Amino acid sequence: MKFGHRLKTIRTAKNIEPIVMADMLSISESTYRRYERDQSEPTLSILYRMAEIFDVNVADLLGDKIEISLTRLERNEPK
């Protein structure tokens, strides 16, 4: 799922209108709508503010899932 679609899905689930979201971010509604249409990308500060407003992690907004699995940790220590 692309960022814009994810953004719109979360916004609608939270019952926030685009104009209200834009106002909360201190940007124009047209700028916000460009994010939802994947025509523009938000700055990092706007992205963090979106996550705060939606009460999600930035990774949730971006759709990044980072899984690190360490099955064995070895350290080289002098004997």
C-alpha positions as a Python dict, from the first residue, in 0.01 Angstrom:
ca = {
    (1, 'M'): (0, 0, 0),
    (2, 'K'): (138, 340, -97),
    (3, 'F'): (191, 616, 157),
    (4, 'G'): (-95, 834, 29),
    (5, 'H'): (-347, 553, 47),
    (6, 'R'): (-227, 456, 395),
    (7, 'L'): (-250, 821, 504),
    (8, 'K'): (-606, 855, 375),
    (9, 'T'): (-710, 524, 531),
    (10, 'I'): (-582, 624, 874),
    (11, 'R'): (-732, 974, 848),
    (12, 'T'): (-1076, 842, 756),
    (13, 'A'): (-1058, 578, 1031),
    (14, 'K'): (-991, 860, 1279),
    (15, 'N'): (-1284, 1062, 1135),
    (16, 'I'): (-1070, 1365, 1052),
    (17, 'E'): (-1159, 1579, 750),
    (18, 'P'): (-874, 1679, 515),
    (19, 'I'): (-919, 2049, 593),
    (20, 'V'): (-899, 1977, 967),
    (21, 'M'): (-588, 1765, 919),
    (22, 'A'): (-425, 2038, 712),
    (23, 'D'): (-509, 2293, 980),
    (24, 'M'): (-361, 2071, 1251),
    (25, 'L'): (-42, 2045, 1044),
    (26, 'S'): (-38, 2420, 966),
    (27, 'I'): (-35, 2353, 593),
    (28, 'S'): (-283, 2422, 314),
    (29, 'E'): (-552, 2169, 235),
    (30, 'S'): (-419, 2139, -121),
    (31, 'T'): (-74, 2047, 13),
    (32, 'Y'): (-225, 1783, 239),
    (33, 'R'): (-435, 1641, -44),
    (34, 'R'): (-119, 1609, -257),
    (35, 'Y'): (24, 1383, 14),
    (36, 'E'): (-283, 1159, -5),
    (37, 'R'): (-258, 1144, -385),
    (38, 'D'): (116, 1062, -370),
    (39, 'Q'): (191, 1378, -567),
    (40, 'S'): (414, 1517, -294),
    (41, 'E'): (596, 1392, 14),
    (42, 'P'): (579, 1554, 356),
    (43, 'T'): (886, 1683, 533),
    (44, 'L'): (1017, 1479, 820),
    (45, 'S'): (873, 1723, 1073),
    (46, 'I'): (527, 1701, 910),
    (47, 'L'): (553, 1322, 904),
    (48, 'Y'): (628, 1311, 1277),
    (49, 'R'): (340, 1550, 1346),
    (50, 'M'): (103, 1326, 1145),
    (51, 'A'): (209, 1026, 1349),
    (52, 'E'): (149, 1222, 1668),
    (53, 'I'): (-198, 1334, 1555),
    (54, 'F'): (-295, 981, 1450),
    (55, 'D'): (-133, 829, 1760),
    (56, 'V'): (75, 585, 1554),
    (57, 'N'): (445, 529, 1492),
    (58, 'V'): (610, 688, 1190),
    (59, 'A'): (690, 333, 1075),
    (60, 'D'): (316, 257, 1081),
    (61, 'L'): (253, 557, 857),
    (62, 'L'): (526, 458, 617),
    (63, 'G'): (438, 91, 625),
    (64, 'D'): (791, -7, 714),
    (65, 'K'): (826, -326, 907),
    (66, 'I'): (1175, -393, 1022),
    (67, 'E'): (1230, -728, 1181),
    (68, 'I'): (1567, -815, 1322),
    (69, 'S'): (1629, -1162, 1445),
    (70, 'L'): (1951, -1248, 1622),
    (71, 'T'): (1981, -1618, 1681),
    (72, 'R'): (2334, -1606, 1809),
    (73, 'L'): (2557, -1330, 1940),
    (74, 'E'): (2927, -1389, 1936),
    (75, 'R'): (3187, -1163, 2093),
    (76, 'N'): (3555, -1186, 2026),
    (77, 'E'): (3717, -1165, 2366),
    (78, 'P'): (4080, -1231, 2446),
    (79, 'K'): (4129, -1568, 2614),
}
